[in-house]
Each structure stands twice: as C-alpha cells, then as structure tokens.
Amino acid sequence: MTEVLAYSGAILTLLALVPYIIDVIRKKTKPNIVSWFTWTLLTSIATAAAFQAGEPEAALLTLANAIGTFAIVILGLRNGIAKFSLFDALCQIGALIALALWLILDSPAIAIVGVVFIDFLGVLPTVRHSWISPEEETWQTFFLSTIAPCFTIASLQAYNIENLLYPTYLLLADGAVMCVILYRRKALGINMTKTGDHETLHE
C-alpha cells in the first residue's frame, strides 16, 4: 500500500506539469530555461540525497519533479527564453555548496535542508508574480502539486528530515502559490480558466 501511495504521488507530480507544458507548447508560456535547469539541479540533488538516506518514497517525489522540470527545459529550448540572472547564479552556487557539504560530511539531511532553503528563495518571485499578474500563472499546476506530496507523506512509515522535509515544503509552497493566484483572480474579477502570454522566471 505504501508503494502505491508513493508512486501515486510521483505520477501526480508529473501530471501537475501537464497544463504548464501545454501552455509552453501553445506558446502561451515562455519558460526561462536557465531557471528551470536550476530547479532540475535542486530536485536532482534532493533525489540523490533521499535515495542515499534510504527514503525511496520521498525520492520518487523529487525524481518526478526533476524529470518534469527537465522536460520543460527541453521544451524551452524551442519555445522558451534564456536569461541568466544573478539570482540563478546564486541558486546554482547554493545547490553546489549543499552537494559539497553532503559529500564532505556524509549527511544527506544537510543537502536536503540546503535544497529546500534555496528552493524557497526561488519560489518567492513566483508568489510576487502571482499577486501582481494572477492571470499569467497556471493555477492547476500548483493545485496538483499540492495533492502529490500528501500521497508521499501518507506512504511514509516513519518520519525524519530526509523523508518529510521536502514533501512538506512542496505542500506548503505550492499551496501558498495556488491560494494567492485564486484569491487575486477572484479579487480582480479574472476568470479562473484564463491564461495569457507571459514568460516565467520561476515556477
């Protein structure tokens, strides 16, 4: 049963990106491939750390994230943009520092904590953009991304930093972005299904 829940969470994570991928293919969204590559790097490190810690349930969730974000990088090579900002550079350096600390101290928990902190900084621009231009965010993606970690958390047989921190973070972060989008759309009288042409730096 636990394996079913873990795989369900991973599958939902991939499905969560389908609306976003459709927007990219239709050229309604122009992802910044540098930022999405940064997110792929972060989730890949979290995946490797979770596997080393013996937490496959949590690793499946982050692995699905890594696969999905990398798919957007590939699509973005044709329909996206490439802007390398100082923020992207700092996030990538931070990810490499977290990786180095993990290898030096032999503590996957340190890598996961570092990745979550960096990812949190990365989601702040999306929260701001969701407040200013809620019609330019795909809220369905964040809705499904909120459900997926629940399956992962339910699949855990014991709780520790290695298996609980990242799923909990995703639940709270994606849930917060979704709530901001829906609240602002309602406040501004914007149709919940409306999307517009836009570029995204961080999702």
HELIX and SHEET records of a PDB file:
HELIX    1   1 THR A    2  ALA A   16  1                                  15    
HELIX    2   2 VAL A   18  ILE A   25  1                                   8    
HELIX    3   3 ILE A   33  GLN A   52  1                                  20    
HELIX    4   4 PRO A   56  ASN A   79  1                                  24    
HELIX    5   5 LEU A   86  LEU A  105  1                                  20    
HELIX    6   6 PRO A  108  ILE A  132  1                                  25    
HELIX    7   7 PRO A  134  GLU A  136  5                                   3    
HELIX    8   8 TRP A  139  SER A  155  1                                  17    
HELIX    9   9 ILE A  161  LEU A  188  1                                  28    
SHEET    1   A 2 THR A  29  PRO A  31  0                                        
SHEET    2   A 2 HIS A 198  THR A 200  1                                        
END                                                                             
